Amino acid sequence: MIGDVFGRNSTTKVLDFVIDLRHSYTQKEVGARTNLSKPTVVKTFDNLMSLGLIKKSKRGYETNFDSEAIKYLIRFDLSLTYYLASKQN
């Protein structure tokens, strides 16, 4: 949903993917699911890690659910989903 508001770029594609996951993921998995090239995923991950939105884990990476920014993004994503659903009725 974030990409629907802010445009479909590498950051919004990755954020849309990772804020819904409660398990670890690899850069390869994210690249395949978002149709982004490996260099683009690496650059995007570096950016998101520097912001504290994702972090390394034993199996790859995981969303940093302790981050206040991630908490706000999840609330925004849910609110946007409910809002758009109400507009369709």
Secondary structure as the mmCIF struct_conf table of DSSP 4:
data_model
#
loop_
_struct_conf.conf_type_id
_struct_conf.id
_struct_conf.beg_label_comp_id
_struct_conf.beg_label_asym_id
_struct_conf.beg_label_seq_id
_struct_conf.end_label_comp_id
_struct_conf.end_label_asym_id
_struct_conf.end_label_seq_id
HELX_RH_AL_P HELX_RH_AL_P1 ILE A 2 PHE A 6
BEND BEND1 ARG A 8 ARG A 8
HELX_RH_AL_P HELX_RH_AL_P2 SER A 10 VAL A 18
TURN_TY1_P TURN_TY1_P1 ILE A 19 ASP A 20
BEND BEND2 HIS A 23 HIS A 23
STRN STRN1 TYR A 25 TYR A 25
HELX_RH_AL_P HELX_RH_AL_P3 GLN A 27 THR A 34
TURN_TY1_P TURN_TY1_P2 ASN A 35 ASN A 35
HELX_RH_AL_P HELX_RH_AL_P4 LYS A 38 SER A 50
TURN_TY1_P TURN_TY1_P3 LEU A 51 GLY A 52
BEND BEND3 LEU A 53 LEU A 53
STRN STRN2 ILE A 54 SER A 57
TURN_TY1_P TURN_TY1_P4 LYS A 58 ARG A 59
STRN STRN3 GLY A 60 THR A 63
TURN_TY1_P TURN_TY1_P5 PHE A 65 ASP A 66
HELX_RH_AL_P HELX_RH_AL_P5 GLU A 68 LYS A 87
TURN_TY1_P TURN_TY1_P6 GLN A 88 GLN A 88
#
